[in-house]
């Protein structure tokens, strides 16, 4: 994540909020005696170019047995693998952040980006921040180049090379909006990212890519909520909340303690406590 879109004051506030949530997260796990073995992905090869980022994405899909299928919920997948994913209130300019807490990898997402039109962006951001955890880069590499390789990795995880080449085909003269909407709604990747992926894989050349971007902006599709198509997925971290209710169910936590860990008021938590058994 680059901080160019948020001020120094906003950056500091985001980091303070994130630190507070992570501290409660670890404390909650300690109280409940949670000791689950994570399945982190780490690429031991130094990533210098987009082809190597592509190979790293293939290695992740292989190691996590994802095959060539679309990922229904990226955030849920990362939580299942042991990553601590949290959300914080943040301004529009913030998408996500890599965090390391007590030696463990964490991912911070913007809580205010849960609308339908932000779902594909949120999925991409989560995988982009995963890339910052998982990939090794040359020490002399510029930050902008690292960001681009994290983009390439995230796109390749979302939309595998074999399927992208099968769907998009190289020998063609046009791309139609309806076709791209169908692909977006199947794979959970934005139309703009599909075109970046097509260029990366050599399906289209730089001229076609520039022409696409011009038309994309002329239609206003680059603006929030204006790109056509919707991918339906929650993309909301739930593990910490589930642990709070587990603590209540085991009677390890009082309601006040549970409200503290959940980061909400006693009364808000009480409204959610609809016990079935």
VOMARSE-741919 format. One line per field, with one value per residue: residue number from 1; x, y, z of N, C-alpha, C, CB in turn; residue in three letters. Coordinates in steps of 0.1 Angstrom, whole numbers, plus 2048, in hexadecimal, padded with zeros to 3 digits. Glycine has a CB too. Example, Ala and Ser with C-alpha at 12.3 -4.5 7.8 and 13.67 -1.06 7.14 Angstrom:
BEGIN
i <- 1,2 .
n.c1 <- 884,880 .
n.c2 <- 7C7,7EA .
n.c3 <- 84E,847 .
ca.c1 <- 87B,889 .
ca.c2 <- 7D3,7F5 .
ca.c3 <- 84E,847 .
c.c1 <- 884,881 .
c.c2 <- 7DF,800 .
c.c3 <- 84E,84F .
cb.c1 <- 871,88D .
cb.c2 <- 7D3,7FA .
cb.c3 <- 85A,839 .
aa <- ALA,SER .
***
This chain:
BEGIN
i <- 1,2,3,4,5,6,7,8,9,10,11,12,13,14,15,16,17,18,19,20,21,22,23,24,25,26,27,28,29,30,31,32,33,34,35,36,37,38,39,40,41,42,43,44,45,46,47,48,49,50,51,52,53,54,55,56,57,58,59,60,61,62,63,64,65,66,67,68,69,70,71,72,73,74,75,76,77,78,79,80,81,82,83,84,85,86,87,88,89,90,91,92,93,94,95,96,97,98,99,100,101,102,103,104,105,106,107,108,109,110,111,112,113,114,115,116,117,118,119,120,121,122,123,124,125,126,127,128,129,130,131,132,133,134,135,136,137,138,139,140,141,142,143,144,145,146,147,148,149,150,151,152,153,154,155,156,157,158,159,160,161,162,163,164,165,166,167,168,169,170,171,172,173,174,175,176,177,178,179,180,181,182,183,184,185,186,187,188,189,190,191,192,193,194,195,196,197,198,199,200,201,202,203,204,205,206,207,208,209,210,211,212,213,214,215,216,217,218,219,220,221,222,223,224,225,226,227,228,229,230,231,232,233,234,235,236,237,238,239,240,241,242,243,244,245,246,247,248,249,250,251,252,253,254,255,256,257,258,259,260,261,262,263,264,265,266,267,268,269,270,271,272,273,274,275,276,277 .
n.c1 <- 809,806,809,801,7E8,7DC,7DE,7F9,7EF,7D7,7E2,7F0,7DB,7CD,7E0,7E1,7C7,7C6,7DB,7CF,7B9,7C6,7D4,7BF,7B5,7CA,7CB,7B2,7B3,7C6,7B9,7A5,7B4,7BC,7CD,7D5,7E3,7F2,7EF,803,80C,82B,843,861,873,884,871,872,866,847,841,84C,83D,825,82A,82D,813,806,812,807,7EC,7EE,7F9,7E5,7D0,7BE,7B8,7AB,795,77E,783,76E,76C,784,78E,783,790,7AB,7AA,7A3,7BB,7CB,7D3,7D2,7B8,7AB,794,793,786,78A,796,78B,7A2,7B2,7BA,7C5,7DC,7FB,804,818,816,821,832,822,80F,7F9,7DC,7CE,7B0,79A,77E,769,766,752,73D,72A,737,751,75B,76A,781,789,78E,7A4,7B6,7BA,7C9,7DE,7EB,7F1,804,819,821,828,83A,85C,872,88C,8A5,8AB,896,87E,862,84B,84E,84C,832,824,82A,81E,804,803,806,7EE,7DA,7DF,7DA,7BF,7B5,7BD,7D8,7D3,7B8,7B1,7BD,7AE,794,796,7A4,7BB,7BA,7A7,791,782,776,75A,743,730,73B,752,746,73A,750,75C,748,74A,765,76B,77B,786,77B,78F,7A5,7A4,7AC,7C6,7D1,7CE,7E0,7F8,7FA,7FF,7E9,7DD,7EB,7FF,7F4,7D9,7D2,7D6,7C2,7AB,7AC,7A8,78E,781,783,776,75C,758,75C,771,76B,760,749,73F,748,73B,729,727,736,72D,735,73F,757,761,772,76D,776,780,769,75A,769,764,749,74C,75B,747,734,742,743,759,75E,750,733,73B,756,757,74B,75F,775,768,767,751,733,724,708,704,710,700,6E8,6ED,6EE,6DD,6D4,6D3,6D4 .
n.c2 <- 7F4,816,836,84D,858,85F,875,87D,87F,870,858,851,84F,839,825,824,81C,803,7F6,7F5,7E4,7CC,7C6,7C0,7AA,796,794,78A,771,766,765,753,73D,736,724,720,710,723,726,734,745,746,753,748,750,76B,786,796,79E,7A0,787,775,77C,772,757,753,758,742,72E,733,72D,712,708,70E,6FF,70A,707,70E,71E,739,74F,74F,75F,774,780,76F,758,75E,762,748,73C,745,760,77F,794,7B4,7CF,7F3,814,82B,845,84B,84A,835,814,7FA,7E9,7D9,7C7,7BE,7AC,7A3,792,785,784,79E,7AE,7CC,7DB,7F3,7FC,80A,803,7F1,7F0,7E4,7EC,7EE,7D5,7C4,7D3,7D2,7B7,7B4,7C6,7B8,7A2,7AE,7B9,7A1,799,7AA,79F,785,785,788,7A2,7B2,7C4,7DE,7E5,7FC,80C,810,7FD,7E6,7E8,7E5,7CB,7BD,7C3,7B5,79A,798,79B,784,76F,773,76F,756,74E,73A,739,753,756,743,74E,768,768,76D,773,789,7A5,7B7,7C2,7BD,7CE,7BF,7A5,7A9,7B1,799,789,797,794,779,773,786,79C,7BC,7CE,7DF,7D3,7BB,7C2,7CB,7B4,7A5,7B3,7AE,793,792,791,7A7,7C5,7E2,7F8,7F1,7EF,809,816,80A,815,830,830,825,839,84E,846,848,832,82E,83B,839,81F,820,80E,7F4,7D6,7BE,7AD,795,791,78F,797,79F,79F,786,776,77F,789,772,764,773,76D,752,753,75D,748,734,73D,74A,764,782,797,7B2,7AF,7A2,7B6,7C9,7BC,7B9,7D3,7E3,7F2,7E8,7E6,7E4,7CC,7BC,7BC,7AB,793,77A,75F,73D,724 .
n.c3 <- 800,7F7,805,7F9,7F5,80C,829,840,85A,857,851,868,87A,86F,873,88F,896,88A,898,8B1,8AD,8A5,8BC,8CE,8C1,8C3,8DF,8E4,8D7,8E8,901,8FB,8F6,8DC,8C3,8A7,88A,871,84D,83C,81E,80E,7F8,7EE,7DB,7CC,7BF,7A1,789,775,76B,77D,794,78B,78B,7A6,7AE,7A2,7B1,7CA,7C6,7C0,7D8,7EB,7E1,7CE,7B4,794,798,79E,7BB,7D5,7EC,7F6,80E,822,81B,820,83C,843,83E,852,853,863,85E,85E,861,85E,866,84D,836,814,803,80C,808,811,827,82F,84C,868,884,8A4,897,885,866,85C,84D,844,83D,82C,83E,834,81A,80F,7FF,7E2,7CA,7D2,7D9,7C7,7C6,7E0,7E3,7D2,7DF,7F8,7EF,7E3,7FA,806,7F5,7FB,813,80C,7F6,7EB,7E4,7D0,7E2,7D8,7C8,7BD,7CE,7BF,7AB,7BA,7C3,7AA,7A4,7B9,7B2,79A,7A4,7B4,7A1,792,7A4,7A8,78E,77C,765,751,750,749,730,722,724,719,700,6E6,6CB,6BE,6B7,6C5,6E6,6F9,70F,71E,71E,72E,746,74D,752,767,77B,77F,787,79A,797,78D,76F,764,76F,763,749,74D,755,73D,72D,73A,736,71B,70A,700,6F1,6FA,6EC,6E9,703,70D,6FD,707,722,71D,712,728,73C,72F,730,74B,75B,76C,784,7A6,7AC,792,77F,76A,774,78F,7AA,7C0,7E0,802,80F,828,846,85F,873,88C,898,89A,8AC,8C3,8C8,8CD,8E4,8F5,8F3,8FF,918,921,91D,92B,924,923,91F,907,8F6,8F7,8EA,8D1,8C9,8CC,8DA,8FA,8F8,8DC,8D6,8E6,8D9,8C4,8CF,8CB,8D6,8CC,8D6 .
ca.c1 <- 800,80C,802,800,7DA,7D8,7E7,801,7E6,7CE,7EA,7F3,7CE,7CA,7E9,7DD,7BB,7CA,7E2,7C6,7B1,7CF,7D7,7B4,7B5,7D4,7C7,7A6,7B8,7CD,7AE,79E,7BD,7BC,7DB,7D3,7EE,7EF,7F5,807,813,837,84A,86F,87A,883,869,878,85E,839,840,84F,831,81B,82E,82A,804,803,817,7FD,7E0,7F1,7FB,7D8,7C6,7B3,7B5,7A9,788,77D,783,761,76E,792,790,780,79B,7B7,7A7,7A4,7C9,7D2,7D7,7C9,7B3,7A3,78F,793,780,795,791,78A,7AF,7B9,7B4,7CA,7E9,801,808,81E,814,827,838,817,80A,7EB,7D7,7C5,7A8,791,771,75F,765,74A,732,72B,741,75F,75E,775,78D,78D,795,7B1,7BE,7BE,7D3,7EA,7F2,7F7,811,824,825,82C,844,869,876,89A,8A6,8AD,88A,876,855,841,84F,847,823,820,82C,813,7F8,803,803,7E0,7D2,7E2,7D3,7B0,7B1,7C8,7DC,7CD,7AA,7B1,7C0,7A2,789,798,7A8,7C4,7B6,79A,792,77B,771,74D,741,728,744,75A,73E,738,75D,75D,73F,74E,772,76D,787,780,77E,79C,7B0,7A4,7B4,7D4,7D5,7CF,7EC,802,7FB,801,7DD,7DB,7F7,7FF,7EB,7CB,7D0,7D4,7B6,7A2,7AC,7A2,77F,77C,782,76C,74F,757,75C,77B,766,75A,73C,73A,74B,730,72B,729,73A,727,73D,73F,765,761,778,763,77C,781,75B,756,770,75D,73D,751,75E,73A,72E,74A,742,767,75D,744,72E,743,763,754,749,76D,77C,761,768,744,72D,71D,6FB,704,712,6F4,6DD,6F1,6EF,6D1,6D9,6CA,6D5 .
ca.c2 <- 800,823,83F,85A,85D,863,87E,878,87E,865,84B,84E,84B,82B,81B,823,814,7F5,7F0,7F2,7D8,7C0,7C3,7B9,79D,78D,792,781,763,761,762,746,732,732,721,719,711,72A,721,740,743,74E,750,74A,755,77A,78A,7A1,7A2,79C,778,76F,77E,769,74A,753,756,734,726,735,726,704,705,70F,6F7,713,703,719,723,746,74F,755,76A,775,783,763,74E,763,75F,73A,738,74A,76E,788,79E,7BD,7DC,7FF,81F,832,84D,845,848,82A,807,7F0,7EA,7CE,7C9,7B3,7AD,798,789,77F,78D,7A3,7B6,7D6,7E0,7FE,7F7,812,7FE,7E4,7F1,7DB,7F0,7ED,7C7,7BF,7DA,7CD,7A9,7B7,7CC,7AE,799,7B7,7BA,794,799,7B1,796,778,785,78E,7AB,7B7,7D0,7EA,7E8,808,808,810,7F0,7DC,7E9,7DF,7BC,7B9,7C4,7A9,78F,798,798,776,767,774,76B,74E,750,730,73D,760,754,73C,757,775,765,777,776,78F,7B3,7C0,7BD,7C2,7D0,7B4,79A,7AD,7B0,78B,785,79E,78E,76B,772,78F,7A5,7C8,7CE,7E5,7CA,7B1,7C7,7CB,7A5,7A2,7B9,7A7,785,793,78F,7B4,7CC,7EE,801,7ED,7F2,818,819,806,81E,83C,82E,822,845,856,841,84A,826,82E,841,82F,81B,822,803,7EB,7C9,7BD,7A0,794,78B,797,79D,7A5,796,782,76D,785,78A,764,761,77A,766,746,756,75E,73B,72B,745,74F,773,789,79F,7BE,7AC,79F,7C3,7CF,7B5,7BC,7E1,7EA,7F5,7DD,7E5,7E0,7BE,7B5,7BB,7A1,786,773,751,733,718 .
ca.c3 <- 800,7F7,80E,7F2,7F4,81A,82F,84B,865,855,851,876,880,86A,87A,89D,896,886,8A3,8BC,8AA,8A6,8CB,8D4,8BA,8C9,8ED,8E3,8D5,8F4,90B,8F6,8F4,8CE,8BF,89A,882,865,840,835,811,80D,7EC,7F2,7D0,7CA,7B4,79A,77E,775,768,78A,79C,785,790,7B4,7AF,79F,7BD,7D5,7C2,7C2,7E6,7F2,7DA,7C8,7A6,78A,79B,7A5,7C9,7D9,7F6,7F8,81C,829,817,827,84A,845,83D,85E,853,86B,855,865,85A,866,85F,846,82B,807,7FD,812,804,819,82D,835,85A,86F,893,8AB,88D,87C,85B,85C,842,848,832,82F,841,82C,80C,80F,7F5,7D7,7C0,7D8,7DC,7BF,7CA,7ED,7E1,7CC,7E9,801,7E9,7E1,807,808,7ED,803,81E,806,7EC,7EE,7D9,7D1,7EB,7D0,7C0,7C0,7D4,7B5,7A4,7C3,7C2,79E,7A5,7C2,7A9,791,7AC,7B8,795,78D,7AD,7A5,780,778,758,748,74E,742,722,71D,724,711,6F2,6E0,6BD,6BF,6B3,6CE,6F3,6FC,71D,724,721,739,752,751,758,774,785,782,78D,7A5,793,785,760,762,773,758,73E,752,754,72F,728,741,730,70D,703,6F9,6F1,701,6E5,6EC,711,70D,6F7,711,72D,718,712,736,743,729,735,759,762,776,790,7B0,7AA,784,776,76A,77A,79E,7AF,7CD,7EA,80E,810,835,850,869,87D,89A,89E,89D,8B9,8CE,8CC,8D2,8F2,8FC,8F4,909,924,924,91D,92F,919,922,919,8F8,8F0,8F6,8DF,8C4,8C6,8CB,8E7,900,8F2,8CE,8D7,8EC,8CE,8BB,8D6,8C9,8D9,8C7,8DE .
c.c1 <- 809,803,7FF,7F2,7D4,7E2,7EF,7F8,7DD,7D6,7ED,7E6,7CB,7D3,7E5,7D1,7BE,7D1,7D9,7BE,7BA,7D2,7CC,7B2,7BE,7D0,7BB,7AA,7BF,7C3,7A7,7A7,7BE,7CB,7DA,7DF,7EB,7F4,7F9,80E,820,83F,859,878,879,87B,86E,86F,850,838,843,843,826,81D,82B,81B,800,807,80D,7F1,7E2,7F2,7EE,7CD,7BB,7AF,7B4,79B,789,77D,776,762,77C,795,78E,78B,7A8,7B6,7A9,7B3,7D2,7D6,7CD,7C5,7A9,79E,790,78C,78C,78F,792,798,7B6,7B2,7B8,7D8,7EE,806,80E,81D,818,82D,82E,812,7FB,7E9,7CD,7BD,79F,783,766,75F,75E,73F,734,736,74F,763,76A,782,792,794,7A3,7BB,7C3,7CA,7E0,7F2,7F8,804,81C,829,82D,838,851,86D,885,89A,8A6,8A0,882,868,84A,842,84A,837,81E,820,821,806,7F7,800,7F4,7D7,7D3,7DB,7C4,7AC,7BD,7CB,7D5,7BF,7A8,7B3,7B4,797,78A,79C,7B1,7C0,7A8,79C,78C,779,764,74A,73A,732,74D,753,73C,745,75F,755,742,75B,774,779,781,783,78B,7A7,7B0,7AD,7C2,7D9,7D7,7DC,7F8,805,7FD,7F5,7DA,7E9,7F5,7F5,7DD,7C8,7CE,7C7,7AA,7A1,7A6,793,779,77A,777,75E,74D,758,767,777,760,74C,737,73E,740,733,72D,72D,735,72F,73D,74C,766,768,76E,76A,77C,773,757,75D,769,751,741,754,751,734,735,749,750,767,750,73F,737,751,762,752,756,774,776,763,75B,73E,726,70F,6FA,707,706,6E9,6E0,6F0,6E1,6D4,6CE,6C9,6DB .
c.c2 <- 80C,82D,84D,860,861,86C,877,876,872,858,847,849,83C,821,819,81A,805,7EF,7EC,7E5,7CB,7BC,7BC,7AB,793,78A,789,773,75D,75D,755,73A,72D,72F,719,71B,717,723,72D,73C,74C,74A,752,74F,765,77D,797,7A6,79C,78D,771,771,775,75B,748,751,748,72B,727,72C,717,700,705,708,6FF,70F,70F,720,732,745,756,760,76A,777,776,759,752,760,750,735,73E,759,776,794,7A7,7C8,7E7,80A,828,83B,846,842,83C,81D,7FC,7F2,7DD,7D1,7BD,7B5,7A1,78D,782,789,791,7AC,7BF,7DB,7EB,7FA,7FE,80E,7F1,7E5,7E8,7DF,7EF,7DF,7C2,7C6,7D5,7BF,7AB,7BC,7C1,7A5,7A2,7B8,7AC,793,79F,7A8,78A,779,78C,796,7AF,7C3,7DD,7EE,7F4,804,807,802,7E5,7DC,7E3,7D0,7B6,7B9,7B8,79C,78D,795,789,76C,767,76E,763,74F,747,734,74A,75F,74D,745,762,773,771,77C,77C,79E,7BC,7B9,7C4,7C3,7C5,7A8,79D,7AD,7A2,785,78B,797,77F,76B,77C,798,7B0,7C7,7D4,7DC,7BE,7B5,7C8,7BD,7A1,7A7,7B1,799,786,791,79C,7BB,7DA,7F8,7FE,7F1,801,81C,816,810,82C,83B,82C,82F,84E,852,843,83E,825,834,837,82C,81B,816,7F9,7DD,7C9,7AF,79F,78B,794,79F,7A4,79B,793,77A,773,786,77C,760,767,772,758,747,757,750,732,731,748,75E,777,792,7AC,7BB,7A9,7AC,7CA,7C9,7B8,7CA,7E8,7EB,7E8,7DB,7E0,7D1,7B6,7B3,7AF,793,77F,764,747,727,71B .
c.c3 <- 800,7FE,806,7F2,802,820,83B,857,863,856,860,87D,87C,872,889,89F,894,892,8AF,8BA,8AA,8B4,8D1,8CE,8C1,8D8,8ED,8E1,8E1,8FF,907,8F5,8E6,8C9,8B2,891,874,858,837,827,811,800,7EF,7E7,7CF,7BE,7AD,78E,77F,773,775,794,798,78B,79F,7B7,7AC,7AB,7C8,7D2,7C3,7D0,7EE,7EB,7D4,7BA,79D,78C,7A0,7B4,7CE,7E3,7FB,807,824,827,820,836,84C,845,849,85E,85B,862,85D,85C,864,85F,859,83B,81E,801,802,80E,80E,81E,832,843,85F,87E,89A,8A2,884,872,85D,850,847,83C,836,832,839,81D,80A,806,7E9,7CE,7C5,7DA,7D4,7C2,7D7,7EC,7DC,7D7,7F3,7FC,7E6,7EF,80A,801,7F4,80E,817,7FD,7F1,7E2,7DB,7DA,7E4,7C8,7C6,7C5,7C9,7AD,7AD,7C3,7B6,79E,7AE,7BA,7A0,798,7AF,7AC,791,797,7AA,798,77A,769,74E,745,746,733,71B,71B,719,703,6ED,6D3,6BD,6BB,6BD,6DC,6F5,70B,724,727,72D,746,757,758,766,77F,787,78A,799,7A3,78B,777,75D,765,769,74C,741,751,746,729,72D,73A,721,704,6FB,6FA,6F8,6FA,6E9,6FB,713,708,700,71C,729,718,71F,73D,73D,72D,744,761,76D,784,799,7AD,79B,77B,776,770,789,7A1,7BD,7D6,7F6,80F,81D,83F,85B,875,88B,8A0,8A2,8AA,8C5,8D2,8D1,8E1,8FB,8FE,8FE,917,92A,925,923,923,917,91C,90A,8F1,8EE,8EA,8D1,8C0,8C5,8D9,8ED,8FA,8E4,8CE,8DC,8E2,8C5,8C2,8D6,8CA,8D4,8CF,8EC .
cb.c1 <- 7F6,810,809,804,7D1,7D4,7DF,80D,7DE,7C8,7F8,7F8,7C3,7CC,7F7,7DA,7B0,7D2,7ED,7BC,7AB,7DC,7DA,7A7,7B9,7E2,7C3,79C,7C2,7D6,7A4,796,7BA,7B6,7E3,7C7,7F4,7F4,7EA,811,80A,840,845,875,876,892,85A,885,864,831,84B,85C,82C,81B,83C,82F,7FD,80A,824,7FA,7DB,7FE,805,7D4,7C1,7B7,7A8,7A9,781,770,790,758,764,798,787,772,79E,7BA,79A,79C,7CF,7DE,7D7,7D0,7AC,7A9,781,7A1,778,7A0,799,782,7B7,7B9,7B9,7C8,7E9,80D,7FB,82D,804,81C,840,80C,80B,7E9,7D2,7CC,79F,792,76E,762,774,746,730,71E,73E,760,752,772,78A,780,78C,7B0,7B7,7B2,7CE,7E5,7E8,7ED,80F,81E,819,821,83F,874,86D,8A0,8B2,8B9,881,874,851,843,85E,84C,81F,828,83A,813,7F8,811,80B,7DC,7D6,7F1,7D6,7AC,7AE,7C6,7EB,7CD,7A2,7BB,7CD,79F,786,7A2,79C,7D2,7B7,793,78B,76E,77B,742,739,71D,74D,761,730,735,769,75A,731,750,77C,76E,792,786,772,79D,7AD,796,7AE,7D5,7CA,7C3,7ED,7FF,7EE,80C,7D1,7D0,7FC,80C,7EE,7C9,7DC,7DF,7B4,7A5,7BA,7A7,77C,786,78F,76D,74D,74B,75E,787,75C,75B,732,740,758,72B,737,71B,74A,718,74B,73C,768,753,785,758,78A,787,752,75A,77F,759,734,75D,766,731,72E,758,73A,771,75E,746,71F,745,769,748,740,775,77D,753,770,73A,723,71C,6F4,70F,71F,6EF,6DC,6FF,6F3,6CA,6DB,6CE,6DD .
cb.c2 <- 800,827,842,858,852,857,88A,881,88B,866,84E,85B,854,82A,821,831,819,7F5,7FA,7FE,7D9,7C3,7D0,7C1,79F,793,7A0,786,763,76C,76D,749,726,73D,718,71F,702,738,718,748,746,74E,758,73D,74F,780,78C,79D,79E,7A3,774,774,78D,769,747,760,760,730,72A,743,729,701,70E,71E,6EC,721,6FB,714,71A,74E,756,74A,768,780,78E,75D,74F,772,764,733,73D,742,774,78D,799,7C2,7DA,804,828,829,85A,84E,854,82B,803,7E2,7F4,7C9,7CD,7B1,7B0,791,77E,77A,786,7AB,7AD,7E2,7D4,809,7FA,820,7FD,7E1,800,7DA,7FE,7F5,7BE,7C1,7E9,7CC,7A1,7C1,7D7,7A5,793,7C5,7BF,789,7A0,7BE,790,772,78D,783,7B8,7B9,7CE,7EA,7DB,812,813,81B,7EE,7DE,7F8,7E5,7B8,7C2,7D1,7A8,78F,7A6,7A1,773,76B,783,777,73F,74D,722,73D,76A,74C,730,75D,77D,763,772,76A,78E,7B5,7C4,7C0,7BA,7DD,7B0,798,7BA,7B7,782,788,7AD,78F,764,774,788,79D,7D5,7D6,7F2,7C4,7AE,7D5,7D1,79D,7A7,7C8,7A5,77E,78A,78B,7BD,7CF,7F5,7FF,7DE,7EE,820,812,7F8,820,840,822,819,84D,854,832,852,81A,836,84C,835,822,82E,7FC,7E9,7C2,7C0,79E,78E,787,78F,7A5,7A9,79C,77A,769,793,790,75B,765,788,764,741,762,768,734,72A,73D,74A,778,792,7A3,7C3,79F,796,7CC,7CD,7A6,7B8,7E2,7E1,801,7E0,7F3,7E7,7BB,7BD,7C8,7A3,789,776,74F,730,70C .
cb.c3 <- 80C,7E9,81B,7E4,7EE,823,835,84E,867,847,84A,87D,87C,85B,878,8A3,88C,87A,8A8,8BE,89B,89E,8D2,8D1,8AB,8C9,8F3,8D8,8C9,8FA,90C,8E9,8FD,8C5,8C9,893,87F,865,839,83D,805,819,7DF,7F7,7C2,7CA,7B8,794,771,76B,75E,790,79B,776,78D,7BB,7A6,792,7C1,7D7,7B4,7BA,7ED,7F3,7E3,7C8,7A5,77C,7A5,7A0,7CF,7E0,803,7F0,821,824,809,825,84E,83A,830,860,844,878,848,872,854,86A,869,841,82A,7FD,7FF,821,7F6,812,839,82C,863,86A,895,8B4,894,885,84E,869,836,850,82C,824,850,82D,806,81D,7F0,7D0,7BB,7E5,7DA,7B0,7CB,7F6,7D7,7C0,7F1,805,7DC,7DD,812,803,7DF,809,825,7FF,7E0,7F1,7D8,7C3,7F3,7C7,7C0,7B5,7DE,7AB,7A0,7D1,7C3,792,7A9,7CE,7A1,78A,7B9,7BE,789,78D,7BC,7A5,777,77B,756,74E,75B,748,720,726,731,718,6E9,6E0,6B4,6CC,6A6,6C8,6FF,6F6,71F,71B,714,737,750,744,74F,773,77F,774,783,7B2,78C,78B,759,76A,781,754,739,760,75B,727,72B,750,733,709,70C,6FF,6E3,702,6D6,6EA,71A,706,6E9,717,732,70A,709,73D,743,719,732,75C,759,771,78D,7BE,7B2,77F,77B,75C,773,7A5,7AF,7CB,7E5,81B,804,83A,856,863,879,899,893,892,8B8,8C9,8C0,8CA,8F3,8F5,8E6,905,92F,91A,90F,93B,91B,930,920,8F7,8F8,903,8E1,8C6,8BA,8C2,8E7,90F,8F3,8C6,8E0,8F8,8C6,8B6,8E5,8BC,8E8,8B9,8D7 .
aa <- UNK,UNK,UNK,UNK,UNK,UNK,UNK,UNK,UNK,UNK,UNK,UNK,UNK,UNK,UNK,UNK,UNK,UNK,UNK,UNK,UNK,UNK,UNK,UNK,UNK,UNK,UNK,UNK,UNK,UNK,UNK,UNK,UNK,UNK,UNK,UNK,UNK,UNK,UNK,UNK,UNK,UNK,UNK,UNK,UNK,UNK,UNK,UNK,UNK,UNK,UNK,UNK,UNK,UNK,UNK,UNK,UNK,UNK,UNK,UNK,UNK,UNK,UNK,UNK,UNK,UNK,UNK,UNK,UNK,UNK,UNK,UNK,UNK,UNK,UNK,UNK,UNK,UNK,UNK,UNK,UNK,UNK,UNK,UNK,UNK,UNK,UNK,UNK,UNK,UNK,UNK,UNK,UNK,UNK,UNK,UNK,UNK,UNK,UNK,UNK,UNK,UNK,UNK,UNK,UNK,UNK,UNK,UNK,UNK,UNK,UNK,UNK,UNK,UNK,UNK,UNK,UNK,UNK,UNK,UNK,UNK,UNK,UNK,UNK,UNK,UNK,UNK,UNK,UNK,UNK,UNK,UNK,UNK,UNK,UNK,UNK,UNK,UNK,UNK,UNK,UNK,UNK,UNK,UNK,UNK,UNK,UNK,UNK,UNK,UNK,UNK,UNK,UNK,UNK,UNK,UNK,UNK,UNK,UNK,UNK,UNK,UNK,UNK,UNK,UNK,UNK,UNK,UNK,UNK,UNK,UNK,UNK,UNK,UNK,UNK,UNK,UNK,UNK,UNK,UNK,UNK,UNK,UNK,UNK,UNK,UNK,UNK,UNK,UNK,UNK,UNK,UNK,UNK,UNK,UNK,UNK,UNK,UNK,UNK,UNK,UNK,UNK,UNK,UNK,UNK,UNK,UNK,UNK,UNK,UNK,UNK,UNK,UNK,UNK,UNK,UNK,UNK,UNK,UNK,UNK,UNK,UNK,UNK,UNK,UNK,UNK,UNK,UNK,UNK,UNK,UNK,UNK,UNK,UNK,UNK,UNK,UNK,UNK,UNK,UNK,UNK,UNK,UNK,UNK,UNK,UNK,UNK,UNK,UNK,UNK,UNK,UNK,UNK,UNK,UNK,UNK,UNK,UNK,UNK,UNK,UNK,UNK,UNK,UNK,UNK,UNK,UNK,UNK,UNK,UNK,UNK,UNK,UNK,UNK,UNK,UNK,UNK .
***
